[in-house]
Amino acid sequence: LTKKTVDAVPSGSEIAILAWGGASDSIFSTNCQNRSCFGGFSVASKYISPSLTKVKEAAGGTISVGLITNNNGFSASVRTGANDFISASEGITVASEADVVLSAYKTELTDEDIGKIALVIAAAPDVIVVIGHAGDVEDVVTRVQGSEDYTPKAIIAVNGFSTPSNYDDMEAMEGIIMPDQWDESSTADSIVGWTSAAFREAL
């Protein structure tokens, strides 16, 4: 929808476009070319790096990562960005055979999907990154959490808290890190001069 809306604005127009509803990198690298776009979210390729950085700092050493990604273009951008960040980072690696793409997208997992998740669990990475959407991410998280012989140091799940009612057991969300766009702070923003409280009041 965001791409179609941006495309509806004539190329070269000086109309300001706030691309609030989407975060795929291609919105800005392709659709927004020769248009005046402002993004409301971090681009997809930057979603995972802050969380991985914090987890590595907390671990105090090297970490291995497993990635489980659903079948979606936005998710593919997140996965590419995560892999690029890992490749460029000292002390972070992708565990062997622990980077899988599922066929599910907001749907139930297939038997093949479940087998791929089992491969990642068997690789026993320190951290598992789940890149999904409501309707598929919950089942992936629950299966990782339910493993009897393996407990990751952290699970980072895109959209992991989007629809809590999708979890059969709400406790499955315990200890999950969900990449977030918002940062609460009492310090005024250096550009607009607002604190978090002032921004909420302005809304």
N, C-alpha and C positions, 0 to 999 in steps of 0.2 A: 504493500500500500504506500509506504513512504517513497519508494522508487518511482511509482506511477505518478504520485502527487508532484514530486520534484520534476519529473519529465514533462508534466503538463505546463510548467512555467517556461515560456519561450527562452531559448538559449540567448545569452547576452542581456537578459532583462536585469534591471537594477533592483527589482523587488527583493526584499530580504526574505529568505526562506529559513524557518526554524525546523530543522529535521529532528523532531522530538521522538517520534515513534519507532525509529530504527537505528541500528548500530553497525550494520554490515559495512566493512571497509569500502566496498564498491559503491555505496551511496555517495561517498565523498570523492573517491578516486575516479569514478566514471560519471554517475548521474549528475553530480553537482558541478561538473566541469563547465566553465563559462557561465556559472550562476552564482548568486551570493548566498551561500548556505552557511548556517550556523548549526552545530551539532549540540543536542541536549544530553547525549550520553557519550561515554568513552567509546571509541571504535572497538569492534569485536576483537581485533587482534591484540588489544591492550587489557582485556578483561582479567586474564589469569596471572599476569606477571606480579602485581602487588601482593597477591595472596601467597604465591610461591616464594617470594622474597621474604615475607614475614615468617613462613613456616621454616625456611632454611635458617633464618636467624635464630629461631626458637630451638631448632634441632642442634645448633652449634657445630655443624659439620656438613658433610656431603649428604645429599638426599637423592633417592631414585624415585621416578615418577611413572605412574601408569595413567593412560588417557583412554576414556570411554566416551565416544561421541555419537550423537544421534544423526539421523539422515536429514540434514537441513543446511541450507547455504550459510546462514548466520553462524551456525555451530561450526561449520567448516572453517570460517574465518577465525573463530576463536581458537580452534585446534591449530591452525597454521601459525597464529600468533604465539600460542603457547610453545609450540615446537621451536619456533625461531628464537624465542626468549631462552629456552632451555639450552639450545645449541650455543648461544652466545654467552651463557653463564658458567662461571667456574664453580664446580661442586654440585651441579644439578644435571642429572642424566635421565633419559627414558629407559626404563627397565626393558630387557630383551622380551620381545613378543608381547609388550604391554601397551600397545597403541592401536586400538581397534575402532572401527566405525560400524555402527549398528544399522539395521534396515528400518528400525522403528523411528517414528516422528509423531509425538503426541498420541501414540498407540501402544497397545500391549506388545511386549517383547516376543519375538519369535524364538523357536528352539535354537536357531542358529545364533541369534543375539545372546541368548543365555549361555551358549557354549563359548562365545567370545569373551563374555564377562568372566567366565570361569578361568579362561586363559590368563587374564590380567590378574585375577586373585592368585592363581598358581605362581605367577612371577613374583609375588610378594613385594611390590614396591613400597617404599616408605610412605608415599603420598599417592592417593588416587584422585584424579581430576575427572569429574563427570560433567560433560558438556551436553545439556539436554534442555527439554521443555516440560512443562506440566503435562502429565499423561505418560511420560516415559522415564523421566529422571527419578521419580520416586521409587519405582521398581528396581532401578539400578542401584540406588543408594541402599535400599532395604536388603538386596542380595549381598552387597559388599559388607554391610553391617552384620548380616546374619551368618557370615562365614565362621565356622567353628575353629579353624586352625590358623586364622590370619586376622590380625587387627592392624590396619594402617595407622601411622602416626597422625595422619590428617586426611580428611575427605573434603575436597573443594568441589562444590556442586553448583553450576550455573542454573538458576531458576529452582534451586533446591527447596526454597520456602515459598514459592509463588502460590501454591495451592495446598496448604497443610492438610486439608480434608482428604487429599488423595492418598495419604499414608494410612494403612490399616492400623498402624501403631505409631502414634505421634512421637514416641520415644526414639524412633528411627532418626529424627532430626537432631538428636543430642550430639553435640560435638561437630556438627557440619559447619563448614565455612561457605557462605554464599557471597560471591563477588557483588559488591554494592556500589551504586553510583553516588551515594550521598555521604557526606562527611559532616557530622555535627561538630560545631566549634563555637566557642564564645569569642574567638578572635575575628575581627572584621576582615572581610575579603580585600585583598590588595587592589583589586580593580574596581568593584562596584561599591566597596565600603560597607557592606552589610555583614552582620553576624547571622548565624543560622536562625535565631529567633526573629530577627528583623525580616529575613526572607519569608518565613512562615506568615508573619503578620501582613506582609505586602500581598501575599496570595489572597 
